[in-house]
């Protein structure tokens, strides 16, 4: 059984607007201290534990389509039952002209607002529309992916499944050491509320929720009751595709069970042949 080393998100850069958007996104993400920028890509490696996978890379594609790749050593693809994901991403199309979308923000504007205020990329996720992928297909994707990494069901039962970075030993036997630094995680959402695939970037900031609300006021920013983040949707050069940034308030308690991964690992059942 192959172990997942890297998840790679690639964005097309054929058109000038695509290329400009990609470069501005990389600039924004490279403002996160744990990032490593190289040419036109940015990589995030877990800070703890040592040699834990998967790492996350965001870069540019030679294809005209958005790509999400699951890679083993030497960046060779792992065979998963992920054809439905590829099918959904193929529906993404370039906008023929720049089309302002209400209640969205330019990535360069978000970067100006939050410059030097970012702490860590808590998780990155893919929301998969239930209108485009059946529940059986989604479960097949998740089960095959779970065999390659430490993937856990969300403890409260929603279809929000999380990959926690782990060492080879933890992949084989489970996670029992809980300290800060096990990020970014990956989240896969079977979403009954969206009609398009959405990439979500959950980024912890140095700010309070009150300050985030002031910097990202209505209608650009959205708050959800009980959640410590302010959500903004990014204006992109594509149709049928969304990028959402959940800007989280700073947590002073660095040992809380969300940051360490303990809540997900101990309360959410593991997915795959390890069940």
C-alpha positions in Angstrom: 0.0 0.0 0.0 1.4 3.4 -1.0 1.6 6.3 1.4 0.4 9.7 0.4 3.4 12.1 0.4 1.9 15.3 -1.2 -1.3 16.8 -2.3 -0.8 19.3 -5.1 -3.2 21.9 -6.3 -2.4 23.3 -9.7 -4.1 26.4 -11.3 -4.0 27.2 -15.0 -2.0 30.2 -16.1 -2.6 30.3 -19.9 -4.4 33.6 -19.9 -2.9 36.8 -18.5 -5.8 37.1 -15.9 -5.1 33.6 -14.7 -1.4 34.1 -14.5 -1.9 37.4 -12.5 -4.4 35.7 -10.1 -2.1 32.8 -9.6 0.9 35.0 -8.8 -1.1 37.2 -6.4 -2.4 34.0 -4.6 1.1 32.7 -4.2 2.2 36.1 -2.7 -0.7 36.0 -0.3 0.0 32.4 0.9 3.8 33.0 1.1 3.0 35.5 3.9 2.2 32.5 6.2 5.4 31.9 8.2 5.4 28.1 7.6 5.3 28.5 3.8 8.2 27.8 1.5 8.0 29.7 -1.8 9.8 28.5 -4.9 9.4 30.2 -8.3 5.7 30.1 -8.9 4.6 27.7 -6.2 4.3 27.6 -2.4 4.7 24.5 -0.2 3.5 23.8 3.3 5.2 21.1 5.3 4.0 20.1 8.8 6.1 21.5 11.6 5.4 18.5 13.8 6.1 15.6 13.8 9.3 15.4 11.8 8.9 13.7 8.4 5.1 13.7 8.5 3.1 13.6 5.3 1.2 14.8 3.3 2.8 18.1 2.5 0.7 20.6 0.5 1.8 22.4 -2.7 0.0 25.1 -4.6 1.4 26.0 -8.0 0.7 26.5 -11.7 -0.5 23.9 -14.3 0.6 23.4 -17.8 -3.0 22.3 -18.4 -6.0 24.5 -19.1 -7.8 23.0 -16.1 -7.5 23.1 -12.4 -5.8 19.9 -11.1 -5.7 18.2 -7.7 -3.0 15.5 -7.6 -2.3 12.9 -4.9 1.3 11.9 -5.1 3.7 9.3 -3.7 7.6 9.5 -3.7 9.2 11.2 -6.7 5.8 12.9 -7.3 4.3 9.8 -8.9 0.6 9.7 -8.8 -1.2 7.3 -6.5 -4.1 5.4 -8.1 -7.3 6.3 -6.2 -11.0 6.2 -7.0 -10.9 9.9 -7.6 -12.3 10.1 -11.1 -15.4 12.0 -9.8 -13.1 14.8 -8.5 -11.3 15.1 -11.9 -14.8 15.1 -13.6 -15.9 18.0 -11.4 -12.7 20.0 -11.9 -13.0 19.6 -15.7 -16.2 21.6 -15.6 -14.3 24.7 -14.5 -14.0 27.2 -17.3 -12.1 30.5 -17.8 -14.3 33.6 -17.9 -14.1 35.2 -21.3 -13.9 38.7 -19.7 -13.3 39.9 -16.2 -16.7 39.7 -14.4 -17.0 41.4 -11.1 -18.9 39.2 -8.7 -20.9 40.7 -5.8 -19.7 40.0 -2.3 -16.2 38.8 -3.4 -12.8 40.3 -2.8 -9.6 40.5 -4.9 -6.8 38.4 -3.6 -4.4 41.4 -3.8 -6.8 43.4 -1.7 -7.0 40.7 0.9 -3.3 40.5 1.0 -3.0 44.3 1.6 -5.6 44.0 4.5 -3.9 41.1 6.2 -0.2 41.8 5.4 2.0 40.5 8.3 -1.1 39.3 10.2 -1.1 35.6 9.3 0.0 32.8 11.6 -0.6 29.4 10.0 -2.5 27.5 7.3 -4.7 25.4 9.6 -6.3 23.4 6.8 -7.0 23.5 3.1 -10.1 21.7 1.8 -12.2 20.7 -1.2 -16.0 21.1 -1.1 -17.5 18.6 -3.5 -21.1 19.4 -4.7 -23.6 16.6 -4.0 -25.3 17.6 -7.2 -22.2 16.5 -9.3 -21.0 13.5 -7.2 -23.1 10.8 -5.8 -22.8 9.8 -2.1 -21.5 6.4 -3.2 -18.8 8.0 -5.4 -17.8 10.3 -2.5 -17.5 7.4 -0.1 -15.4 5.5 -2.6 -13.0 8.5 -3.0 -12.7 8.8 0.8 -12.2 5.1 1.5 -9.4 4.7 -1.2 -7.8 7.9 0.1 -8.0 6.7 3.7 -5.8 3.7 2.8 -2.9 6.1 2.0 -2.9 8.4 5.0 -4.4 9.1 8.4 -7.9 10.2 7.3 -10.6 10.6 10.0 -14.4 11.2 10.0 -15.5 14.5 11.6 -16.4 13.6 15.2 -19.9 15.1 15.1 -21.0 13.1 12.0 -21.0 15.6 9.1 -19.3 14.6 5.9 -16.3 16.8 6.7 -13.4 14.3 6.5 -9.9 15.4 7.6 -6.4 14.2 6.8 -4.0 14.7 9.7 -0.4 14.7 8.7 1.4 11.7 10.2 4.7 9.8 10.2 5.0 6.3 8.7 4.6 4.7 12.2 1.5 6.8 12.8 0.1 5.9 9.4 0.5 2.2 10.3 -0.5 2.3 14.0 -2.5 5.5 14.5 -1.7 8.9 16.1 -1.1 9.2 19.8 1.3 12.2 20.2 -0.6 15.4 20.3 1.4 18.7 20.0 1.0 21.9 17.9 2.3 21.9 14.3 0.4 19.1 12.7 -0.8 21.2 9.8 -2.0 21.9 7.2 -4.6 19.3 7.3 -6.8 18.5 4.3 -10.6 18.5 4.5 -13.0 16.9 2.1 -16.6 18.0 2.3 -19.6 16.4 0.7 -21.5 19.6 0.2 -25.2 19.7 -0.2 -25.3 23.6 -0.3 -23.0 24.4 -3.2 -23.4 23.9 -6.9 -19.7 24.3 -7.7 -16.4 22.9 -6.3 -14.9 25.2 -3.7 -11.3 25.3 -2.4 -11.3 26.5 1.2 -8.2 28.0 2.9 -8.6 28.2 6.7 -5.8 30.6 7.9 -5.2 31.5 11.5 -4.4 35.2 12.0 -2.9 37.3 14.8 -6.2 39.1 15.1 -9.3 38.8 17.3 -12.7 37.9 15.7 -13.8 41.5 16.4 -10.9 43.0 14.6 -11.4 40.6 11.6 -15.0 41.7 11.4 -13.9 45.3 11.3 -11.2 44.7 8.6 -13.6 42.5 6.5 -17.0 44.1 7.0 -20.3 43.1 5.5 -21.1 42.3 2.8 -17.5 41.2 1.9 -17.1 39.2 5.1 -19.4 36.6 6.5 -19.6 35.2 10.0 -21.1 31.9 11.2 -22.6 31.6 14.6 -20.3 29.9 17.1 -17.3 29.8 14.7 -14.1 31.8 15.3 -13.5 32.9 11.7 -14.5 35.5 9.2 -15.2 34.1 5.7 -14.5 35.9 2.4 -14.9 34.6 -1.1 -12.1 35.4 -3.6 -12.8 36.8 -7.0 -11.3 34.4 -9.5 -10.9 34.3 -13.4 -12.9 31.0 -13.6 -16.6 30.0 -13.8 -17.9 27.0 -11.9 -15.2 27.3 -9.2 -14.8 29.1 -5.9 -12.0 29.9 -3.5 -13.1 30.6 0.1 -10.8 32.0 2.8 -11.8 31.4 6.4 -9.7 33.9 8.4 -9.5 32.6 12.0 -9.0 34.5 15.2 -5.8 33.8 17.1 -5.9 31.1 19.7 -3.8 31.8 22.8 -4.1 28.2 23.9 -1.7 26.4 21.6 -2.4 23.1 23.3 -6.1 23.0 22.6 -7.4 19.7 21.1 -8.2 21.3 17.7 -4.7 22.7 17.2 -2.9 19.5 18.3 -5.3 17.3 16.3 -6.3 15.3 19.3 -10.0 15.9 19.0 -10.1 14.7 15.3 -7.8 11.8 15.9 -9.4 10.4 19.0 -13.1 11.3 18.4 -13.3 10.8 14.7 -13.2 7.2 13.4 -10.3 6.4 11.0 -11.2 5.8 7.4 -9.9 3.0 5.2 -8.7 -0.6 5.9 -7.7 0.7 9.3 -11.4 0.9 10.4 
